[in-house]
Amino acid sequence: MQDLTDDTARQRFELRENGYTAFADYRREGSHLIIRHVEAPPELRGKGTAGRLMEAIVAQAKAENAHIVPLCGYARAWLKRHPEHSGIVASQAVL
């Protein structure tokens, strides 16, 4: 796995694997990291790339003391499947 890249100009996290890029569009509001969209190209789907991207985003959020607001259906579902990260998810009141 490659390291997570934070393209702040495009407000996008990127993870490159096998010559392709999976990404998550985001915006920051105070201590909240709002994940708007997660996408992996067809060549990376079904290989765990988007999950590795989410793991890296969670690690980034923890390093920044931020809480994730998962607007994206994939991000929301992934976080539900990984209750060990429930403390990083912003309360529903923020949504």
C-alpha positions as CSV (number, residue, x, y, z in Angstrom):
1,M,0.0,0.0,0.0
2,Q,1.2,3.5,-0.8
3,D,0.9,6.4,1.6
4,L,-2.2,8.7,1.7
5,T,-1.8,11.9,-0.2
6,D,-3.8,15.0,0.9
7,D,-4.3,17.2,-2.1
8,T,-5.5,20.2,-0.1
9,A,-6.0,22.4,-3.3
10,R,-8.5,19.9,-4.6
11,Q,-9.8,18.9,-1.1
12,R,-9.1,15.2,-1.9
13,F,-7.3,12.3,-0.3
14,E,-5.7,10.0,-2.8
15,L,-4.3,6.5,-2.5
16,R,-2.3,5.1,-5.5
17,E,-2.1,1.4,-6.0
18,N,-1.0,-0.5,-9.1
19,G,-0.8,2.7,-11.2
20,Y,-4.4,3.8,-10.3
21,T,-5.8,6.3,-7.8
22,A,-8.6,5.8,-5.4
23,F,-9.8,9.1,-3.8
24,A,-12.1,10.7,-1.3
25,D,-13.4,14.2,-1.7
26,Y,-13.7,16.1,1.5
27,R,-14.1,19.4,3.1
28,R,-13.0,20.6,6.6
29,E,-15.2,22.6,8.9
30,G,-13.4,23.3,12.2
31,S,-12.5,19.9,13.8
32,H,-14.8,18.0,11.3
33,L,-13.5,16.2,8.3
34,I,-16.5,15.8,6.0
35,I,-16.2,12.9,3.6
36,R,-18.4,13.7,0.6
37,H,-17.5,11.0,-1.9
38,V,-15.2,7.9,-2.0
39,E,-14.3,6.3,-5.3
40,A,-12.0,3.6,-6.6
41,P,-11.5,3.1,-10.4
42,P,-12.9,-0.2,-11.8
43,E,-9.4,-1.7,-11.9
44,L,-9.1,-1.4,-8.0
45,R,-12.6,-2.4,-7.1
46,G,-13.1,-5.6,-5.1
47,K,-9.4,-5.5,-4.0
48,G,-9.8,-3.6,-0.7
49,T,-8.3,-0.4,-2.0
50,A,-11.2,1.8,-0.8
51,G,-11.1,0.2,2.6
52,R,-7.4,0.9,2.8
53,L,-8.1,4.5,1.8
54,M,-10.7,4.7,4.6
55,E,-8.2,3.3,7.1
56,A,-5.7,6.0,6.1
57,I,-8.3,8.7,6.4
58,V,-9.2,7.5,9.9
59,A,-5.6,7.6,10.8
60,Q,-5.3,11.1,9.4
61,A,-8.4,12.3,11.3
62,K,-7.0,10.8,14.5
63,A,-3.7,12.6,14.0
64,E,-5.5,15.9,13.5
65,N,-7.9,15.3,16.5
66,A,-10.7,15.6,13.9
67,H,-14.1,13.8,13.7
68,I,-15.3,12.3,10.5
69,V,-18.7,13.2,9.1
70,P,-19.4,10.5,6.5
71,L,-21.8,12.0,3.9
72,C,-20.8,9.4,1.4
73,G,-22.7,6.1,1.5
74,Y,-19.6,4.0,1.2
75,A,-17.8,5.9,4.0
76,R,-20.8,5.6,6.2
77,A,-21.2,1.9,5.6
78,W,-17.4,1.3,6.0
79,L,-17.4,3.1,9.4
80,K,-20.5,1.0,10.5
81,R,-18.6,-2.2,9.6
82,H,-15.6,-1.0,11.7
83,P,-17.0,-0.2,15.1
84,E,-13.5,0.1,16.5
85,H,-13.5,3.5,14.8
86,S,-16.8,4.7,16.2
87,G,-15.1,7.3,18.4
88,I,-13.9,9.2,15.4
89,V,-17.4,9.6,13.9
90,A,-19.1,12.9,14.6
91,S,-22.4,12.8,16.4
92,Q,-25.6,12.9,14.3
93,A,-26.2,16.4,15.7
94,V,-23.4,17.7,13.4
95,L,-25.0,16.3,10.3
